[in-house]
Amino acid sequence: MNGTELGKLLIVLGMGIMLLGALLLLLSRFISLGHLPGDIFIKGEHGSFYFPIVSCIVISVVLSILMNLFHH
């Protein structure tokens, strides 16, 4: 891979990350990922534990659907 191809690849990856960030900003107004019903939050006297299991499942399903759409 020469410098020109690497430069184009980095530009495309950067634009993709920017689009993903913009999408997350827009979606955060409608869906509060990390605070969905079913996410585990345990608060104790000396600390707390938080695991967003439902948020992880939602992200996994959405990414699986997108990958299947673009793969075929």
CHARMM internal coordinates of N, CA and C (Angstrom, degrees):
IC EDIT
DIST 1 N 1 CA 1.4486
DIST 1 CA 1 C 1.5246
ANGL 1 N 1 CA 1 C 107.12
DIST 1 C 2 N 1.3076
ANGL 1 CA 1 C 2 N 115.97
DIHE 1 N 1 CA 1 C 2 N 124.65
DIST 2 N 2 CA 1.4615
ANGL 1 C 2 N 2 CA 119.01
DIHE 1 CA 1 C 2 N 2 CA 179.80
DIST 2 CA 2 C 1.5289
ANGL 2 N 2 CA 2 C 110.70
DIHE 1 C 2 N 2 CA 2 C -90.04
DIST 2 C 3 N 1.3128
ANGL 2 CA 2 C 3 N 115.74
DIHE 2 N 2 CA 2 C 3 N 178.73
DIST 3 N 3 CA 1.4596
ANGL 2 C 3 N 3 CA 121.08
DIHE 2 CA 2 C 3 N 3 CA -175.64
DIST 3 CA 3 C 1.5119
ANGL 3 N 3 CA 3 C 113.88
DIHE 2 C 3 N 3 CA 3 C -63.33
DIST 3 C 4 N 1.3249
ANGL 3 CA 3 C 4 N 117.76
DIHE 3 N 3 CA 3 C 4 N -35.20
DIST 4 N 4 CA 1.4592
ANGL 3 C 4 N 4 CA 121.31
DIHE 3 CA 3 C 4 N 4 CA -179.53
DIST 4 CA 4 C 1.5217
ANGL 4 N 4 CA 4 C 111.12
DIHE 3 C 4 N 4 CA 4 C -66.59
DIST 4 C 5 N 1.3245
ANGL 4 CA 4 C 5 N 116.60
DIHE 4 N 4 CA 4 C 5 N -45.36
DIST 5 N 5 CA 1.4652
ANGL 4 C 5 N 5 CA 119.98
DIHE 4 CA 4 C 5 N 5 CA 179.53
DIST 5 CA 5 C 1.5230
ANGL 5 N 5 CA 5 C 110.90
DIHE 4 C 5 N 5 CA 5 C -65.47
DIST 5 C 6 N 1.3228
ANGL 5 CA 5 C 6 N 116.82
DIHE 5 N 5 CA 5 C 6 N -40.31
DIST 6 N 6 CA 1.4592
ANGL 5 C 6 N 6 CA 120.51
DIHE 5 CA 5 C 6 N 6 CA 178.84
DIST 6 CA 6 C 1.5286
ANGL 6 N 6 CA 6 C 110.76
DIHE 5 C 6 N 6 CA 6 C -64.30
DIST 6 C 7 N 1.3204
ANGL 6 CA 6 C 7 N 116.54
DIHE 6 N 6 CA 6 C 7 N -41.19
DIST 7 N 7 CA 1.4600
ANGL 6 C 7 N 7 CA 120.38
DIHE 6 CA 6 C 7 N 7 CA 177.71
DIST 7 CA 7 C 1.5190
ANGL 7 N 7 CA 7 C 112.27
DIHE 6 C 7 N 7 CA 7 C -61.73
DIST 7 C 8 N 1.3263
ANGL 7 CA 7 C 8 N 116.83
DIHE 7 N 7 CA 7 C 8 N -43.73
DIST 8 N 8 CA 1.4717
ANGL 7 C 8 N 8 CA 120.73
DIHE 7 CA 7 C 8 N 8 CA 178.29
DIST 8 CA 8 C 1.5228
ANGL 8 N 8 CA 8 C 110.87
DIHE 7 C 8 N 8 CA 8 C -64.07
DIST 8 C 9 N 1.3369
ANGL 8 CA 8 C 9 N 116.43
DIHE 8 N 8 CA 8 C 9 N -40.87
DIST 9 N 9 CA 1.4587
ANGL 8 C 9 N 9 CA 120.58
DIHE 8 CA 8 C 9 N 9 CA 178.89
DIST 9 CA 9 C 1.5237
ANGL 9 N 9 CA 9 C 110.62
DIHE 8 C 9 N 9 CA 9 C -62.16
DIST 9 C 10 N 1.3271
ANGL 9 CA 9 C 10 N 117.64
DIHE 9 N 9 CA 9 C 10 N -43.78
DIST 10 N 10 CA 1.4634
ANGL 9 C 10 N 10 CA 120.50
DIHE 9 CA 9 C 10 N 10 CA 179.42
DIST 10 CA 10 C 1.5214
ANGL 10 N 10 CA 10 C 111.95
DIHE 9 C 10 N 10 CA 10 C -65.35
DIST 10 C 11 N 1.3191
ANGL 10 CA 10 C 11 N 117.34
DIHE 10 N 10 CA 10 C 11 N -37.02
DIST 11 N 11 CA 1.4724
ANGL 10 C 11 N 11 CA 120.52
DIHE 10 CA 10 C 11 N 11 CA 177.08
DIST 11 CA 11 C 1.5168
ANGL 11 N 11 CA 11 C 110.63
DIHE 10 C 11 N 11 CA 11 C -64.34
DIST 11 C 12 N 1.3273
ANGL 11 CA 11 C 12 N 117.07
DIHE 11 N 11 CA 11 C 12 N -44.92
DIST 12 N 12 CA 1.4689
ANGL 11 C 12 N 12 CA 120.99
DIHE 11 CA 11 C 12 N 12 CA 179.98
DIST 12 CA 12 C 1.5257
ANGL 12 N 12 CA 12 C 110.31
DIHE 11 C 12 N 12 CA 12 C -64.63
DIST 12 C 13 N 1.3299
ANGL 12 CA 12 C 13 N 117.74
DIHE 12 N 12 CA 12 C 13 N -43.16
DIST 13 N 13 CA 1.4657
ANGL 12 C 13 N 13 CA 120.37
DIHE 12 CA 12 C 13 N 13 CA 178.60
DIST 13 CA 13 C 1.5285
ANGL 13 N 13 CA 13 C 110.88
DIHE 12 C 13 N 13 CA 13 C -63.81
DIST 13 C 14 N 1.3244
ANGL 13 CA 13 C 14 N 116.78
DIHE 13 N 13 CA 13 C 14 N -40.40
DIST 14 N 14 CA 1.4633
ANGL 13 C 14 N 14 CA 120.25
DIHE 13 CA 13 C 14 N 14 CA 178.20
DIST 14 CA 14 C 1.5148
ANGL 14 N 14 CA 14 C 112.40
DIHE 13 C 14 N 14 CA 14 C -63.36
DIST 14 C 15 N 1.3301
ANGL 14 CA 14 C 15 N 116.06
DIHE 14 N 14 CA 14 C 15 N -42.11
DIST 15 N 15 CA 1.4685
ANGL 14 C 15 N 15 CA 119.63
DIHE 14 CA 14 C 15 N 15 CA 178.02
DIST 15 CA 15 C 1.5247
ANGL 15 N 15 CA 15 C 110.66
DIHE 14 C 15 N 15 CA 15 C -66.02
DIST 15 C 16 N 1.3225
ANGL 15 CA 15 C 16 N 117.16
DIHE 15 N 15 CA 15 C 16 N -37.54
DIST 16 N 16 CA 1.4596
ANGL 15 C 16 N 16 CA 120.78
DIHE 15 CA 15 C 16 N 16 CA 177.45
DIST 16 CA 16 C 1.5171
ANGL 16 N 16 CA 16 C 111.66
DIHE 15 C 16 N 16 CA 16 C -64.07
DIST 16 C 17 N 1.3155
ANGL 16 CA 16 C 17 N 116.96
DIHE 16 N 16 CA 16 C 17 N -41.32
DIST 17 N 17 CA 1.4617
ANGL 16 C 17 N 17 CA 120.60
DIHE 16 CA 16 C 17 N 17 CA 178.25
DIST 17 CA 17 C 1.5245
ANGL 17 N 17 CA 17 C 110.44
DIHE 16 C 17 N 17 CA 17 C -66.40
DIST 17 C 18 N 1.3321
ANGL 17 CA 17 C 18 N 117.47
DIHE 17 N 17 CA 17 C 18 N -38.49
DIST 18 N 18 CA 1.4654
ANGL 17 C 18 N 18 CA 120.49
DIHE 17 CA 17 C 18 N 18 CA 176.81
DIST 18 CA 18 C 1.5253
ANGL 18 N 18 CA 18 C 111.18
DIHE 17 C 18 N 18 CA 18 C -63.37
DIST 18 C 19 N 1.3294
ANGL 18 CA 18 C 19 N 117.17
DIHE 18 N 18 CA 18 C 19 N -43.39
DIST 19 N 19 CA 1.4625
ANGL 18 C 19 N 19 CA 120.29
DIHE 18 CA 18 C 19 N 19 CA 178.66
DIST 19 CA 19 C 1.5191
ANGL 19 N 19 CA 19 C 111.13
DIHE 18 C 19 N 19 CA 19 C -64.73
DIST 19 C 20 N 1.3195
ANGL 19 CA 19 C 20 N 117.10
DIHE 19 N 19 CA 19 C 20 N -40.03
DIST 20 N 20 CA 1.4645
ANGL 19 C 20 N 20 CA 120.86
DIHE 19 CA 19 C 20 N 20 CA 177.88
DIST 20 CA 20 C 1.5221
ANGL 20 N 20 CA 20 C 110.55
DIHE 19 C 20 N 20 CA 20 C -63.49
DIST 20 C 21 N 1.3244
ANGL 20 CA 20 C 21 N 117.01
DIHE 20 N 20 CA 20 C 21 N -41.11
DIST 21 N 21 CA 1.4639
ANGL 20 C 21 N 21 CA 120.66
DIHE 20 CA 20 C 21 N 21 CA 177.21
DIST 21 CA 21 C 1.5193
ANGL 21 N 21 CA 21 C 112.23
DIHE 20 C 21 N 21 CA 21 C -63.51
DIST 21 C 22 N 1.3280
ANGL 21 CA 21 C 22 N 116.50
DIHE 21 N 21 CA 21 C 22 N -42.70
DIST 22 N 22 CA 1.4665
ANGL 21 C 22 N 22 CA 119.88
DIHE 21 CA 21 C 22 N 22 CA 178.18
DIST 22 CA 22 C 1.5267
ANGL 22 N 22 CA 22 C 110.83
DIHE 21 C 22 N 22 CA 22 C -64.41
DIST 22 C 23 N 1.3220
ANGL 22 CA 22 C 23 N 116.75
DIHE 22 N 22 CA 22 C 23 N -39.69
DIST 23 N 23 CA 1.4652
ANGL 22 C 23 N 23 CA 120.84
DIHE 22 CA 22 C 23 N 23 CA 177.99
DIST 23 CA 23 C 1.5218
ANGL 23 N 23 CA 23 C 110.83
DIHE 22 C 23 N 23 CA 23 C -63.25
DIST 23 C 24 N 1.3243
ANGL 23 CA 23 C 24 N 116.80
DIHE 23 N 23 CA 23 C 24 N -42.25
DIST 24 N 24 CA 1.4649
ANGL 23 C 24 N 24 CA 120.14
DIHE 23 CA 23 C 24 N 24 CA 178.27
DIST 24 CA 24 C 1.5234
ANGL 24 N 24 CA 24 C 111.59
DIHE 23 C 24 N 24 CA 24 C -64.41
DIST 24 C 25 N 1.3225
ANGL 24 CA 24 C 25 N 116.97
DIHE 24 N 24 CA 24 C 25 N -38.10
DIST 25 N 25 CA 1.4659
ANGL 24 C 25 N 25 CA 119.60
DIHE 24 CA 24 C 25 N 25 CA 176.90
DIST 25 CA 25 C 1.5250
ANGL 25 N 25 CA 25 C 111.54
DIHE 24 C 25 N 25 CA 25 C -63.60
DIST 25 C 26 N 1.3261
ANGL 25 CA 25 C 26 N 116.43
DIHE 25 N 25 CA 25 C 26 N -42.41
DIST 26 N 26 CA 1.4638
ANGL 25 C 26 N 26 CA 119.85
DIHE 25 CA 25 C 26 N 26 CA 179.25
DIST 26 CA 26 C 1.5237
ANGL 26 N 26 CA 26 C 111.61
DIHE 25 C 26 N 26 CA 26 C -67.41
DIST 26 C 27 N 1.3276
ANGL 26 CA 26 C 27 N 116.31
DIHE 26 N 26 CA 26 C 27 N -43.21
DIST 27 N 27 CA 1.4620
ANGL 26 C 27 N 27 CA 119.71
DIHE 26 CA 26 C 27 N 27 CA -178.79
DIST 27 CA 27 C 1.5242
ANGL 27 N 27 CA 27 C 112.46
DIHE 26 C 27 N 27 CA 27 C -69.16
DIST 27 C 28 N 1.3222
ANGL 27 CA 27 C 28 N 117.46
DIHE 27 N 27 CA 27 C 28 N -27.54
DIST 28 N 28 CA 1.4640
ANGL 27 C 28 N 28 CA 119.65
DIHE 27 CA 27 C 28 N 28 CA -178.51
DIST 28 CA 28 C 1.5235
ANGL 28 N 28 CA 28 C 111.69
DIHE 27 C 28 N 28 CA 28 C -66.91
DIST 28 C 29 N 1.3216
ANGL 28 CA 28 C 29 N 117.12
DIHE 28 N 28 CA 28 C 29 N -18.70
DIST 29 N 29 CA 1.4655
ANGL 28 C 29 N 29 CA 119.76
DIHE 28 CA 28 C 29 N 29 CA 176.51
DIST 29 CA 29 C 1.5259
ANGL 29 N 29 CA 29 C 111.31
DIHE 28 C 29 N 29 CA 29 C -74.60
DIST 29 C 30 N 1.3322
ANGL 29 CA 29 C 30 N 117.20
DIHE 29 N 29 CA 29 C 30 N -26.28
DIST 30 N 30 CA 1.4554
ANGL 29 C 30 N 30 CA 121.52
DIHE 29 CA 29 C 30 N 30 CA -176.29
DIST 30 CA 30 C 1.5245
ANGL 30 N 30 CA 30 C 112.74
DIHE 29 C 30 N 30 CA 30 C -105.14
DIST 30 C 31 N 1.3265
ANGL 30 CA 30 C 31 N 116.70
DIHE 30 N 30 CA 30 C 31 N -38.08
DIST 31 N 31 CA 1.4582
ANGL 30 C 31 N 31 CA 121.64
DIHE 30 CA 30 C 31 N 31 CA -176.92
DIST 31 CA 31 C 1.5169
ANGL 31 N 31 CA 31 C 108.30
DIHE 30 C 31 N 31 CA 31 C -122.39
DIST 31 C 32 N 1.3066
ANGL 31 CA 31 C 32 N 116.50
DIHE 31 N 31 CA 31 C 32 N 127.48
DIST 32 N 32 CA 1.4550
ANGL 31 C 32 N 32 CA 120.81
DIHE 31 CA 31 C 32 N 32 CA 179.83
DIST 32 CA 32 C 1.5263
ANGL 32 N 32 CA 32 C 109.37
DIHE 31 C 32 N 32 CA 32 C -96.80
DIST 32 C 33 N 1.3362
ANGL 32 CA 32 C 33 N 115.92
DIHE 32 N 32 CA 32 C 33 N 80.82
DIST 33 N 33 CA 1.4589
ANGL 32 C 33 N 33 CA 119.44
DIHE 32 CA 32 C 33 N 33 CA 178.89
DIST 33 CA 33 C 1.5224
ANGL 33 N 33 CA 33 C 109.41
DIHE 32 C 33 N 33 CA 33 C -62.65
DIST 33 C 34 N 1.3050
ANGL 33 CA 33 C 34 N 115.53
DIHE 33 N 33 CA 33 C 34 N 137.81
DIST 34 N 34 CA 1.4497
ANGL 33 C 34 N 34 CA 120.66
DIHE 33 CA 33 C 34 N 34 CA -177.00
DIST 34 CA 34 C 1.5123
ANGL 34 N 34 CA 34 C 112.40
DIHE 33 C 34 N 34 CA 34 C 97.95
DIST 34 C 35 N 1.3127
ANGL 34 CA 34 C 35 N 116.87
DIHE 34 N 34 CA 34 C 35 N -12.20
DIST 35 N 35 CA 1.4619
ANGL 34 C 35 N 35 CA 121.18
DIHE 34 CA 34 C 35 N 35 CA 179.57
DIST 35 CA 35 C 1.5206
ANGL 35 N 35 CA 35 C 110.67
DIHE 34 C 35 N 35 CA 35 C -133.47
DIST 35 C 36 N 1.3162
ANGL 35 CA 35 C 36 N 116.72
DIHE 35 N 35 CA 35 C 36 N 34.89
DIST 36 N 36 CA 1.4523
ANGL 35 C 36 N 36 CA 120.81
DIHE 35 CA 35 C 36 N 36 CA 179.60
DIST 36 CA 36 C 1.5227
ANGL 36 N 36 CA 36 C 110.00
DIHE 35 C 36 N 36 CA 36 C -84.42
DIST 36 C 37 N 1.3350
ANGL 36 CA 36 C 37 N 116.98
DIHE 36 N 36 CA 36 C 37 N 155.00
DIST 37 N 37 CA 1.4557
ANGL 36 C 37 N 37 CA 119.10
DIHE 36 CA 36 C 37 N 37 CA 174.57
DIST 37 CA 37 C 1.5341
ANGL 37 N 37 CA 37 C 109.41
DIHE 36 C 37 N 37 CA 37 C -61.29
DIST 37 C 38 N 1.3006
ANGL 37 CA 37 C 38 N 116.39
DIHE 37 N 37 CA 37 C 38 N 132.61
DIST 38 N 38 CA 1.4609
ANGL 37 C 38 N 38 CA 121.17
DIHE 37 CA 37 C 38 N 38 CA -178.35
DIST 38 CA 38 C 1.5181
ANGL 38 N 38 CA 38 C 112.73
DIHE 37 C 38 N 38 CA 38 C 105.59
DIST 38 C 39 N 1.3331
ANGL 38 CA 38 C 39 N 117.62
DIHE 38 N 38 CA 38 C 39 N -15.71
DIST 39 N 39 CA 1.4596
ANGL 38 C 39 N 39 CA 119.84
DIHE 38 CA 38 C 39 N 39 CA 173.85
DIST 39 CA 39 C 1.5277
ANGL 39 N 39 CA 39 C 108.32
DIHE 38 C 39 N 39 CA 39 C -68.95
DIST 39 C 40 N 1.3071
ANGL 39 CA 39 C 40 N 116.32
DIHE 39 N 39 CA 39 C 40 N 139.81
DIST 40 N 40 CA 1.4642
ANGL 39 C 40 N 40 CA 121.48
DIHE 39 CA 39 C 40 N 40 CA -173.51
DIST 40 CA 40 C 1.5238
ANGL 40 N 40 CA 40 C 109.52
DIHE 39 C 40 N 40 CA 40 C -90.42
DIST 40 C 41 N 1.3230
ANGL 40 CA 40 C 41 N 116.26
DIHE 40 N 40 CA 40 C 41 N 125.12
DIST 41 N 41 CA 1.4566
ANGL 40 C 41 N 41 CA 122.04
DIHE 40 CA 40 C 41 N 41 CA 175.88
DIST 41 CA 41 C 1.5280
ANGL 41 N 41 CA 41 C 107.81
DIHE 40 C 41 N 41 CA 41 C -138.60
DIST 41 C 42 N 1.3105
ANGL 41 CA 41 C 42 N 115.60
DIHE 41 N 41 CA 41 C 42 N 117.31
DIST 42 N 42 CA 1.4598
ANGL 41 C 42 N 42 CA 121.17
DIHE 41 CA 41 C 42 N 42 CA 179.37
DIST 42 CA 42 C 1.5196
ANGL 42 N 42 CA 42 C 107.69
DIHE 41 C 42 N 42 CA 42 C -121.83
DIST 42 C 43 N 1.3183
ANGL 42 CA 42 C 43 N 115.90
DIHE 42 N 42 CA 42 C 43 N 120.60
DIST 43 N 43 CA 1.4575
ANGL 42 C 43 N 43 CA 120.63
DIHE 42 CA 42 C 43 N 43 CA 179.51
DIST 43 CA 43 C 1.5210
ANGL 43 N 43 CA 43 C 108.54
DIHE 42 C 43 N 43 CA 43 C -111.71
DIST 43 C 44 N 1.3128
ANGL 43 CA 43 C 44 N 114.42
DIHE 43 N 43 CA 43 C 44 N 123.00
DIST 44 N 44 CA 1.4603
ANGL 43 C 44 N 44 CA 120.00
DIHE 43 CA 43 C 44 N 44 CA 179.38
DIST 44 CA 44 C 1.5089
ANGL 44 N 44 CA 44 C 110.81
DIHE 43 C 44 N 44 CA 44 C -112.45
DIST 44 C 45 N 1.3223
ANGL 44 CA 44 C 45 N 114.81
DIHE 44 N 44 CA 44 C 45 N -173.64
DIST 45 N 45 CA 1.4576
ANGL 44 C 45 N 45 CA 120.68
DIHE 44 CA 44 C 45 N 45 CA -178.29
DIST 45 CA 45 C 1.5361
ANGL 45 N 45 CA 45 C 111.56
DIHE 44 C 45 N 45 CA 45 C -70.58
DIST 45 C 46 N 1.3299
ANGL 45 CA 45 C 46 N 116.26
DIHE 45 N 45 CA 45 C 46 N -34.53
DIST 46 N 46 CA 1.4574
ANGL 45 C 46 N 46 CA 119.83
DIHE 45 CA 45 C 46 N 46 CA -174.65
DIST 46 CA 46 C 1.5223
ANGL 46 N 46 CA 46 C 113.76
DIHE 45 C 46 N 46 CA 46 C -112.18
DIST 46 C 47 N 1.3041
ANGL 46 CA 46 C 47 N 118.01
DIHE 46 N 46 CA 46 C 47 N 10.41
DIST 47 N 47 CA 1.4490
ANGL 46 C 47 N 47 CA 119.66
DIHE 46 CA 46 C 47 N 47 CA 179.28
DIST 47 CA 47 C 1.5118
ANGL 47 N 47 CA 47 C 111.15
DIHE 46 C 47 N 47 CA 47 C 167.06
DIST 47 C 48 N 1.2946
ANGL 47 CA 47 C 48 N 114.92
DIHE 47 N 47 CA 47 C 48 N -174.73
DIST 48 N 48 CA 1.4544
ANGL 47 C 48 N 48 CA 119.16
DIHE 47 CA 47 C 48 N 48 CA 179.87
DIST 48 CA 48 C 1.5263
ANGL 48 N 48 CA 48 C 109.33
DIHE 47 C 48 N 48 CA 48 C -143.74
DIST 48 C 49 N 1.3235
ANGL 48 CA 48 C 49 N 114.57
DIHE 48 N 48 CA 48 C 49 N 159.85
DIST 49 N 49 CA 1.4575
ANGL 48 C 49 N 49 CA 122.36
DIHE 48 CA 48 C 49 N 49 CA 178.98
DIST 49 CA 49 C 1.5123
ANGL 49 N 49 CA 49 C 107.73
DIHE 48 C 49 N 49 CA 49 C -131.78
DIST 49 C 50 N 1.3291
ANGL 49 CA 49 C 50 N 116.11
DIHE 49 N 49 CA 49 C 50 N 131.44
DIST 50 N 50 CA 1.4549
ANGL 49 C 50 N 50 CA 120.46
DIHE 49 CA 49 C 50 N 50 CA -179.07
DIST 50 CA 50 C 1.5143
ANGL 50 N 50 CA 50 C 108.71
DIHE 49 C 50 N 50 CA 50 C -134.49
DIST 50 C 51 N 1.3344
ANGL 50 CA 50 C 51 N 116.83
DIHE 50 N 50 CA 50 C 51 N 126.91
DIST 51 N 51 CA 1.4623
ANGL 50 C 51 N 51 CA 121.36
DIHE 50 CA 50 C 51 N 51 CA 176.12
DIST 51 CA 51 C 1.5261
ANGL 51 N 51 CA 51 C 108.14
DIHE 50 C 51 N 51 CA 51 C -137.28
DIST 51 C 52 N 1.3370
ANGL 51 CA 51 C 52 N 117.23
DIHE 51 N 51 CA 51 C 52 N 111.59
DIST 52 N 52 CA 1.4738
ANGL 51 C 52 N 52 CA 120.80
DIHE 51 CA 51 C 52 N 52 CA -176.96
DIST 52 CA 52 C 1.5333
ANGL 52 N 52 CA 52 C 111.91
DIHE 51 C 52 N 52 CA 52 C -82.51
DIST 52 C 53 N 1.3178
ANGL 52 CA 52 C 53 N 117.42
DIHE 52 N 52 CA 52 C 53 N 69.82
DIST 53 N 53 CA 1.4690
ANGL 52 C 53 N 53 CA 121.93
DIHE 52 CA 52 C 53 N 53 CA -174.40
DIST 53 CA 53 C 1.5211
ANGL 53 N 53 CA 53 C 111.98
DIHE 52 C 53 N 53 CA 53 C -63.45
DIST 53 C 54 N 1.3221
ANGL 53 CA 53 C 54 N 117.96
DIHE 53 N 53 CA 53 C 54 N -44.43
DIST 54 N 54 CA 1.4667
ANGL 53 C 54 N 54 CA 120.73
DIHE 53 CA 53 C 54 N 54 CA -178.68
DIST 54 CA 54 C 1.5256
ANGL 54 N 54 CA 54 C 110.32
DIHE 53 C 54 N 54 CA 54 C -68.08
DIST 54 C 55 N 1.3127
ANGL 54 CA 54 C 55 N 117.45
DIHE 54 N 54 CA 54 C 55 N -39.13
DIST 55 N 55 CA 1.4626
ANGL 54 C 55 N 55 CA 120.68
DIHE 54 CA 54 C 55 N 55 CA 176.97
DIST 55 CA 55 C 1.5275
ANGL 55 N 55 CA 55 C 110.44
DIHE 54 C 55 N 55 CA 55 C -61.87
DIST 55 C 56 N 1.3330
ANGL 55 CA 55 C 56 N 117.32
DIHE 55 N 55 CA 55 C 56 N -40.61
DIST 56 N 56 CA 1.4691
ANGL 55 C 56 N 56 CA 121.05
DIHE 55 CA 55 C 56 N 56 CA 177.89
DIST 56 CA 56 C 1.5250
ANGL 56 N 56 CA 56 C 111.07
DIHE 55 C 56 N 56 CA 56 C -63.56
DIST 56 C 57 N 1.3222
ANGL 56 CA 56 C 57 N 116.74
DIHE 56 N 56 CA 56 C 57 N -40.28
DIST 57 N 57 CA 1.4619
ANGL 56 C 57 N 57 CA 120.57
DIHE 56 CA 56 C 57 N 57 CA 179.65
DIST 57 CA 57 C 1.5328
ANGL 57 N 57 CA 57 C 110.20
DIHE 56 C 57 N 57 CA 57 C -66.05
DIST 57 C 58 N 1.3352
ANGL 57 CA 57 C 58 N 117.39
DIHE 57 N 57 CA 57 C 58 N -43.04
DIST 58 N 58 CA 1.4701
ANGL 57 C 58 N 58 CA 120.95
DIHE 57 CA 57 C 58 N 58 CA 179.26
DIST 58 CA 58 C 1.5248
ANGL 58 N 58 CA 58 C 110.22
DIHE 57 C 58 N 58 CA 58 C -61.71
DIST 58 C 59 N 1.3208
ANGL 58 CA 58 C 59 N 117.44
DIHE 58 N 58 CA 58 C 59 N -46.00
DIST 59 N 59 CA 1.4667
ANGL 58 C 59 N 59 CA 120.98
DIHE 58 CA 58 C 59 N 59 CA 179.32
DIST 59 CA 59 C 1.5201
ANGL 59 N 59 CA 59 C 110.23
DIHE 58 C 59 N 59 CA 59 C -62.51
DIST 59 C 60 N 1.3164
ANGL 59 CA 59 C 60 N 117.87
DIHE 59 N 59 CA 59 C 60 N -40.93
DIST 60 N 60 CA 1.4589
ANGL 59 C 60 N 60 CA 121.88
DIHE 59 CA 59 C 60 N 60 CA 179.85
DIST 60 CA 60 C 1.5253
ANGL 60 N 60 CA 60 C 111.66
DIHE 59 C 60 N 60 CA 60 C -63.28
DIST 60 C 61 N 1.3274
ANGL 60 CA 60 C 61 N 117.06
DIHE 60 N 60 CA 60 C 61 N -43.34
DIST 61 N 61 CA 1.4609
ANGL 60 C 61 N 61 CA 120.85
DIHE 60 CA 60 C 61 N 61 CA -179.65
DIST 61 CA 61 C 1.5282
ANGL 61 N 61 CA 61 C 110.23
DIHE 60 C 61 N 61 CA 61 C -65.66
DIST 61 C 62 N 1.3275
ANGL 61 CA 61 C 62 N 116.70
DIHE 61 N 61 CA 61 C 62 N -44.82
DIST 62 N 62 CA 1.4670
ANGL 61 C 62 N 62 CA 119.97
DIHE 61 CA 61 C 62 N 62 CA -179.64
DIST 62 CA 62 C 1.5279
ANGL 62 N 62 CA 62 C 110.69
DIHE 61 C 62 N 62 CA 62 C -62.98
DIST 62 C 63 N 1.3278
ANGL 62 CA 62 C 63 N 117.53
DIHE 62 N 62 CA 62 C 63 N -45.18
DIST 63 N 63 CA 1.4607
ANGL 62 C 63 N 63 CA 120.09
DIHE 62 CA 62 C 63 N 63 CA 179.22
DIST 63 CA 63 C 1.5245
ANGL 63 N 63 CA 63 C 111.98
DIHE 62 C 63 N 63 CA 63 C -65.60
DIST 63 C 64 N 1.3315
ANGL 63 CA 63 C 64 N 117.84
DIHE 63 N 63 CA 63 C 64 N -36.27
DIST 64 N 64 CA 1.4617
ANGL 63 C 64 N 64 CA 120.72
DIHE 63 CA 63 C 64 N 64 CA 177.13
DIST 64 CA 64 C 1.5269
ANGL 64 N 64 CA 64 C 111.39
DIHE 63 C 64 N 64 CA 64 C -63.79
DIST 64 C 65 N 1.3219
ANGL 64 CA 64 C 65 N 116.02
DIHE 64 N 64 CA 64 C 65 N -42.31
DIST 65 N 65 CA 1.4663
ANGL 64 C 65 N 65 CA 120.05
DIHE 64 CA 64 C 65 N 65 CA 178.33
DIST 65 CA 65 C 1.5271
ANGL 65 N 65 CA 65 C 110.20
DIHE 64 C 65 N 65 CA 65 C -63.99
DIST 65 C 66 N 1.3302
ANGL 65 CA 65 C 66 N 116.80
DIHE 65 N 65 CA 65 C 66 N -45.13
DIST 66 N 66 CA 1.4700
ANGL 65 C 66 N 66 CA 119.58
DIHE 65 CA 65 C 66 N 66 CA 179.49
DIST 66 CA 66 C 1.5295
ANGL 66 N 66 CA 66 C 111.77
DIHE 65 C 66 N 66 CA 66 C -63.13
DIST 66 C 67 N 1.3125
ANGL 66 CA 66 C 67 N 116.90
DIHE 66 N 66 CA 66 C 67 N -41.26
DIST 67 N 67 CA 1.4609
ANGL 66 C 67 N 67 CA 119.94
DIHE 66 CA 66 C 67 N 67 CA 179.56
DIST 67 CA 67 C 1.5227
ANGL 67 N 67 CA 67 C 110.91
DIHE 66 C 67 N 67 CA 67 C -64.93
DIST 67 C 68 N 1.3191
ANGL 67 CA 67 C 68 N 117.50
DIHE 67 N 67 CA 67 C 68 N -39.78
DIST 68 N 68 CA 1.4632
ANGL 67 C 68 N 68 CA 120.17
DIHE 67 CA 67 C 68 N 68 CA 178.15
DIST 68 CA 68 C 1.5264
ANGL 68 N 68 CA 68 C 111.64
DIHE 67 C 68 N 68 CA 68 C -67.57
DIST 68 C 69 N 1.3224
ANGL 68 CA 68 C 69 N 117.29
DIHE 68 N 68 CA 68 C 69 N -35.65
DIST 69 N 69 CA 1.4648
ANGL 68 C 69 N 69 CA 119.63
DIHE 68 CA 68 C 69 N 69 CA 178.21
DIST 69 CA 69 C 1.5326
ANGL 69 N 69 CA 69 C 112.18
DIHE 68 C 69 N 69 CA 69 C -66.44
DIST 69 C 70 N 1.3333
ANGL 69 CA 69 C 70 N 116.00
DIHE 69 N 69 CA 69 C 70 N -42.55
DIST 70 N 70 CA 1.4498
ANGL 69 C 70 N 70 CA 119.95
DIHE 69 CA 69 C 70 N 70 CA -176.46
DIST 70 CA 70 C 1.5231
ANGL 70 N 70 CA 70 C 113.08
DIHE 69 C 70 N 70 CA 70 C -84.95
DIST 70 C 71 N 1.3183
ANGL 70 CA 70 C 71 N 117.74
DIHE 70 N 70 CA 70 C 71 N -17.69
DIST 71 N 71 CA 1.4666
ANGL 70 C 71 N 71 CA 120.54
DIHE 70 CA 70 C 71 N 71 CA -178.42
DIST 71 CA 71 C 1.5258
ANGL 71 N 71 CA 71 C 110.94
DIHE 70 C 71 N 71 CA 71 C -77.86
DIST 71 C 72 N 1.3185
ANGL 71 CA 71 C 72 N 117.83
DIHE 71 N 71 CA 71 C 72 N -33.71
DIST 72 N 72 CA 1.4677
ANGL 71 C 72 N 72 CA 120.85
DIHE 71 CA 71 C 72 N 72 CA -176.73
DIST 72 CA 72 C 1.4516
ANGL 72 N 72 CA 72 C 109.56
DIHE 71 C 72 N 72 CA 72 C -89.86
END
COOR INIT
IC SEED 1 N 1 CA 1 C
IC BUILD
